[in-house]
């Protein structure tokens, strides 16, 4: 049951029999990859309890303040699940999300009265249905407040996008441009997005200078759909080794590779490994490692490249990797 933070803290004190159920910094690693949430949290508004004392799975109502200044209440699961597929900073705040996507009012005739008694009229929402008016219906602009503007989203499922229905994979139309190749083959895809990160290009060039691999491939054929495609687009593909290299950071707004995006990364890794590939992720910004060969570094440097080469040798064997050395 979700409860206020002060009541939750007192209950934990009673159940554990100690004045401080969780030590400061106990959950630091769990919150480290959410820098936006660290900035939005204020202990003075949450009974003096710091964020690293709160388990990410705790069903407790916490008070947050977004960068704009909106103060709202949400659970840790709601906040950690907010990024979804959006790349806007406002997704961390329910009020900013409503303002970013304003409610569309129905278009009314010019002679429509400002106030209409409920039994006489109905507001037409679409061409197929009418919504009966409850009490009185005010025309847009007459002190109307969008019904989506709420201070808490406790009823929303973490990570869910309101108003959208995602069809099952069997009913969706997948990209028809993927060539018919054996699962696990690397190829040049016309659907793959262009490289948007300068760090990825720098990483690829560092490998080009050291090895004679084939670097013109940008996709791997999968045996099952992944985000409406049957192909994956790793940042760097080494077909000779069947190794995919990914560069992960939290991005400018701290939205990348956290929350639901981390779940997507895990799905992508499983899809690649199921067709015989291995994945090496270079994780920065205190992002936790997802696989056995991931590297947690502060950035791409000469030392990072050396660690990556050593990892390639561990995964595929030094004799095989060094055979492609320039």
C-alpha positions in Angstrom: 0.0 0.0 0.0 1.3 3.4 -1.0 1.8 5.7 2.0 3.4 9.1 2.9 7.1 9.1 3.5 6.9 10.0 7.2 4.4 7.2 7.9 6.5 4.8 5.9 9.7 5.7 7.8 8.0 5.3 11.2 6.7 1.9 10.2 10.1 0.8 9.0 11.6 2.0 12.3 9.0 -0.1 14.3 9.4 -3.2 12.1 13.3 -3.1 12.3 13.5 -1.9 15.8 16.1 0.7 15.0 15.9 4.5 14.7 17.5 4.5 11.2 16.2 1.5 9.1 18.3 2.4 6.1 21.7 4.0 6.3 22.6 7.1 4.2 24.1 5.9 0.9 22.7 2.4 1.2 20.9 2.7 -2.2 23.4 5.1 -3.8 24.2 2.8 -6.7 20.5 2.3 -7.5 19.9 6.0 -7.9 23.3 6.9 -9.5 22.1 6.5 -13.0 19.2 8.9 -12.5 20.9 12.3 -12.2 17.6 14.2 -12.9 15.9 12.6 -10.0 18.8 13.3 -7.7 18.4 17.0 -8.7 14.6 17.0 -8.2 14.6 15.4 -4.8 14.7 17.6 -1.6 15.2 15.9 1.8 13.7 18.9 3.6 10.3 18.2 1.9 10.5 14.4 2.7 10.9 14.3 6.5 14.6 14.9 6.2 15.2 11.5 4.6 17.8 11.6 1.8 17.2 9.8 -1.5 19.9 7.2 -1.0 18.0 5.9 2.1 14.9 5.0 0.0 14.8 1.7 -1.8 13.8 2.2 -5.5 11.0 -0.4 -5.0 9.5 1.3 -1.9 5.8 2.1 -2.2 6.1 5.5 -0.7 4.9 9.0 -1.8 7.8 11.4 -2.2 7.7 15.1 -3.0 9.7 16.3 -6.0 10.4 19.6 -7.7 11.1 19.7 -11.5 13.5 22.2 -13.1 10.7 24.6 -13.9 9.5 24.7 -10.3 6.5 22.4 -10.3 6.1 20.5 -7.0 4.4 17.1 -7.2 4.1 13.8 -5.4 5.1 10.5 -7.0 6.6 7.1 -6.0 10.1 6.0 -6.9 8.8 3.5 -9.4 6.8 6.3 -11.1 9.7 8.6 -11.4 12.2 5.9 -12.5 9.7 4.8 -15.2 8.9 8.2 -16.6 11.4 8.5 -19.4 9.9 5.8 -21.6 10.7 6.6 -25.3 10.5 10.4 -24.8 13.6 12.6 -25.1 12.1 15.6 -23.3 13.2 16.8 -19.9 9.5 17.4 -19.1 8.7 13.7 -18.9 10.1 13.7 -15.3 7.3 16.0 -14.2 3.5 15.1 -14.8 2.6 18.8 -15.0 5.2 19.6 -17.6 4.1 16.6 -19.6 0.5 17.9 -19.6 1.7 21.3 -20.7 3.8 19.9 -23.4 0.9 18.0 -24.8 -2.1 20.3 -24.2 -5.6 18.9 -24.3 -7.5 19.4 -27.6 -10.9 21.0 -27.2 -13.7 20.0 -29.5 -14.5 22.6 -32.2 -17.8 24.2 -31.5 -20.1 26.2 -33.8 -19.9 29.9 -33.6 -23.5 30.1 -32.3 -22.8 27.6 -29.5 -23.8 29.1 -26.1 -21.2 29.5 -23.4 -23.3 27.7 -20.8 -25.7 24.8 -21.8 -28.0 22.9 -19.4 -27.1 19.3 -19.2 -30.4 17.7 -20.3 -30.6 19.7 -23.5 -27.2 19.4 -25.2 -24.3 17.0 -25.6 -20.7 17.8 -26.5 -19.7 15.9 -29.7 -16.2 14.4 -29.3 -15.9 12.4 -32.5 -18.0 11.7 -35.5 -19.1 8.4 -34.1 -19.9 9.1 -30.4 -21.3 11.8 -28.1 -20.3 12.5 -24.6 -23.3 13.6 -22.4 -22.7 16.8 -20.5 -22.4 16.5 -16.7 -24.0 19.4 -14.9 -22.8 22.3 -17.1 -20.4 22.5 -19.9 -18.2 25.6 -20.3 -16.9 26.6 -23.7 -13.1 26.8 -24.1 -11.6 29.9 -22.5 -14.2 30.2 -19.8 -11.9 29.4 -16.8 -11.5 25.9 -18.2 -8.9 23.6 -16.7 -7.7 20.5 -18.6 -8.7 17.4 -16.8 -5.2 15.9 -17.3 -3.5 18.4 -15.1 -2.8 16.4 -11.9 -0.2 16.7 -9.2 0.3 12.9 -8.9 0.1 10.0 -11.2 -0.3 7.2 -8.8 -2.9 5.4 -10.9 -0.7 5.3 -13.9 1.3 2.2 -14.6 5.1 2.9 -14.4 6.5 3.4 -17.9 3.0 3.4 -19.6 2.1 6.1 -22.1 -1.5 7.4 -21.6 -3.9 7.2 -24.5 -1.9 4.7 -26.5 -2.7 1.1 -27.3 0.2 -1.0 -28.5 -0.8 -4.0 -30.7 0.6 -7.4 -30.1 3.7 -8.2 -32.1 1.8 -10.7 -34.3 -0.6 -8.0 -35.4 2.0 -5.3 -36.2 3.5 -4.6 -39.6 7.2 -4.9 -39.5 9.7 -3.2 -41.7 9.6 -4.8 -45.2 13.0 -3.5 -46.2 15.0 -6.0 -44.2 16.5 -8.4 -46.6 15.9 -12.2 -46.3 19.2 -13.3 -44.8 20.1 -16.0 -42.3 19.7 -15.0 -38.7 22.9 -13.5 -37.4 24.2 -12.1 -40.7 25.5 -8.5 -40.7 24.4 -6.3 -43.6 23.9 -2.7 -44.7 20.4 -1.6 -43.7 18.5 1.3 -45.2 16.4 1.5 -42.0 19.3 2.1 -39.7 19.6 5.7 -38.3 22.7 7.7 -39.0 25.4 8.0 -36.3 24.3 10.9 -34.1 27.1 10.8 -31.5 30.6 12.1 -32.1 31.8 9.7 -29.5 30.6 6.7 -31.4 32.4 7.9 -34.5 35.6 8.4 -32.4 35.3 4.9 -31.0 34.9 3.4 -34.5 37.8 5.3 -35.9 40.0 4.1 -33.0 39.2 0.5 -33.9 39.8 1.2 -37.6 43.3 2.4 -36.8 44.1 -0.8 -35.0 42.2 -3.6 -36.8 41.4 -4.7 -40.3 37.8 -5.6 -39.6 34.8 -4.9 -41.9 33.3 -1.7 -40.6 30.7 -0.9 -43.3 27.9 -3.0 -41.8 25.3 -1.3 -39.7 22.7 -4.0 -38.9 22.4 -7.6 -37.7 19.6 -9.9 -38.9 17.5 -11.2 -36.0 15.3 -14.2 -35.7 12.5 -12.4 -33.9 11.1 -8.9 -34.0 12.6 -6.1 -32.0 10.7 -2.7 -32.0 8.8 -3.4 -35.2 12.0 -4.6 -37.0 13.7 -8.0 -37.4 17.1 -6.3 -37.3 19.3 -4.6 -34.7 21.5 -1.5 -35.1 24.5 -1.7 -32.8 26.8 1.3 -32.6 29.8 -0.7 -33.9 29.6 -4.0 -35.6 32.6 -6.4 -36.0 31.3 -9.1 -38.4 34.5 -11.2 -38.3 34.2 -11.6 -34.5 30.4 -11.5 -34.4 30.7 -8.8 -31.6 28.5 -5.7 -31.3 29.8 -2.7 -29.4 27.5 -0.2 -27.8 28.3 3.2 -26.3 25.8 4.2 -23.5 25.6 7.5 -21.6 22.7 9.2 -19.8 22.7 12.1 -22.3 22.3 15.8 -21.8 19.0 15.4 -19.8 19.8 12.2 -18.0 17.1 10.3 -20.0 19.2 7.9 -22.0 19.6 4.3 -21.1 17.6 4.5 -17.8 14.3 3.2 -16.8 12.4 1.6 -19.6 15.3 2.3 -22.0 17.5 0.1 -19.9 14.9 -2.7 -20.3 15.1 -2.1 -24.1 18.9 -2.4 -24.0 18.6 -5.8 -22.2 16.1 -7.0 -24.8 18.4 -6.0 -27.6 21.3 -7.8 -26.0 19.3 -11.0 -25.6 18.1 -10.7 -29.2 21.7 -10.4 -30.5 23.0 -13.2 -28.3 20.2 -15.5 -29.5 21.7 -15.3 -33.0 25.3 -16.0 -32.0 26.6 -12.5 -31.3 28.2 -11.1 -28.2 27.6 -7.6 -26.9 30.1 -5.3 -25.2 28.7 -2.1 -23.8 30.8 0.9 -22.8 28.8 2.5 -20.0 29.4 6.0 -18.8 27.6 8.4 -16.4 27.6 5.7 -13.6 25.3 3.5 -15.6 25.5 -0.1 -14.2 26.8 -2.9 -16.3 24.2 -5.0 -18.1 26.3 -7.9 -19.3 29.4 -9.9 -18.3 31.7 -8.0 -20.6 30.5 -4.4 -20.1 33.0 -1.7 -19.3 32.1 1.0 -16.8 34.3 4.1 -17.7 34.1 7.9 -17.4 34.6 8.3 -21.2 36.2 7.1 -24.3 40.0 7.5 -24.0 43.1 5.6 -25.0 42.8 3.6 -21.8 39.2 2.7 -22.7 40.3 1.5 -26.1 43.0 -0.7 -24.5 40.4 -2.2 -22.1 38.0 -2.8 -25.0 40.7 -4.6 -27.0 41.5 -6.8 -24.0 37.8 -7.6 -23.6 37.7 -8.6 -27.3 40.6 -11.0 -26.7 38.8 -12.4 -23.7 35.5 -12.9 -25.6 36.9 -14.4 -28.9 40.5 -15.3 -28.1 43.7 -13.4 -28.4 45.0 -15.5 -31.3 41.8 -14.8 -33.4 41.6 -11.1 -32.6 45.3 -10.3 -33.1 45.1 -12.0 -36.6 43.2 -8.8 -37.8 45.7 -6.4 -36.2 47.2 -3.8 -38.6 
